[in-house]
Amino acid sequence: MLINGQALPPELLDTRHKALQINLESRRYGTFAEIGAGQEVVRWFFHVGGASGTIAKSISAYDMTVSDAYYGSCERYVCRQRLQSMLDYEFSQNLSQLSETRGHTTAFFAFADTVSARNFKGTNECHGWMGVKFQADPRDADSQVLIHVRMLDIDNALQQEALGIVGVNLLFAAFFMHHEPERMLKSLLDNLSIQRIEIDMIEFSGIAFRNVDNRIMSLMLVQLGLSNAAMFAANGTMLQPSEVLYKKSILVQRGSFRPVTHVHIDMLRCAHEKFQLEPGMDGEPVEQILEITLNNLMSEGGLDYRDFLARVDLLAAVGMTVLISNYFEYYRLAGFLARYTEKRIGVTMGISTLRELFNEKYYMHLDGGILESFGRLFKGDLKLYIYPELNGDSGELTVVENLQVAPQLRKLYGYLVDKGCIEQLQNVNETYLPMFSRDALKKINAGDATWEDMVPREIAILIRQRGFFGCRKNTNG
């Protein structure tokens, strides 16, 4: 794109010039389908001129009955399922109606979004699903990018404006940067800020992205500050937190998981048993999550994607949902989870982590210090479940009842224990207590095979087979 006779890199183009460049790209032709918050994306392409070369159809099937007639019935209209049905239908329509006349020179696309912008009373969740299904080249197999956005502006008009900009950025990135997915990711908030839009899920699929690992892309969302958290299932499928956590009881365990040990599994088992006995649970299903903070991933001096994938693969081997977050402080994690549910939230941790939780240095940035942090943490009946620690020298167990905190915090600690905010886990497997991830890692690096006694069998097999953490590869299982 030439601006005043000079070519500018894509990241310096404003929204108007991005839309115009797409309109001037003669190969691109397709459909815009938008539900909710107006037709803010396609508006840009009409506004800048040359839209007849780009837009085959623009539609807003706003009425639910009309929407169902086009895309099939759906329980929720702002959800991934509805977005996918919109993309599939509109893209297939383009191929069936236009391939014969112009398919040899045209790369077809379908853009769609389904959005819930701020309502008149300001009581709804402001979020939306957005995606593009496209051919990178004429006659090519399709590729696709899906994102979920949270709109943070408090004004409906500003939310619509932000959606329009994100949509143009997404289309521009898909058409001109699909061979550089990391660059695509960075460009999605061009001409915006993280104070206005959060992107908490992204998924690439199709031939143009056949070499993309969506788990790394999810991590990059957090790393780049586009989101504070990203989530994926054990099979690697990208998850959107609100759809996974909505109105669920949640139990979360934070750790480095480098590697997963018997202690991690036993801690979660004990916490789950205790959690199920809480009033009102009555055997209700619990969403169990293992969380890794960005701070933990970068603790070794930098972000190592291979190390990250090794940890994720090990967590997948034990069937766990993984959350990557930028919530170093536990009260921020609690606030994130409480955003999606009013049901019980439990956090399980070791006694050493509880000891650190009572270190006032972590709360100097808060006006109310440690009192403010605990007020936020325990809001909404959140409870901590504590796993004991074995002193290797004395053989003594440190538990909730004998943990020593700073003298000025003892009464606060006692109050939280007496109130039931902090509970000791029972029925632990004491043979696992001497096992620490850091010791297992040292043994792996040293070639000491006794590390295998510290981890579940399926974890040991995977570490050996794939050579994780410097382990000598062994393909025999």
Secondary structure, DSSP 8 states (H G I E B T S, - for coil): -EETTEE--GGG--HHHHHHHHHH-TTEEEEEEEESS-SHHHHHHHHHS-GGGTEEEEE---SHHHHHHHH---S-SSSHHHHHHHHHHHHHHHHHHHHHHHTTT-EEEEEEEEEE---TTS-S--EEEEEEEEESSTT--EEEEEEEEEE--SSHHHHHHHHHHHHHHHHHHHHHSTT-HHHHHHHTTTTS-TTTEEEEEEEEEEGGGTT--HHHHHHHHHHTTS-SEEEE-TTS-EE-HHHHHTT-EEEEEE---TT--HHHHHHHHHHHHHHHTSTT-TT--EEEEEEEEHHHHTTTSS--HHHHHHHHHHHHHTT-EEEEE---SHHHHHHHHHTT-SS-EEEEEEHHHHHHHT-GGGGTTSTTHHHHHHHHHTTTS-EEEEE-EE-TTT--EE-GGG----GGGHHHHHHHHHTTSEEE--S--GGGTT--HHHHHHHHHHT-GGGGGGS-HHHHHHHHHHTGGG----TT-
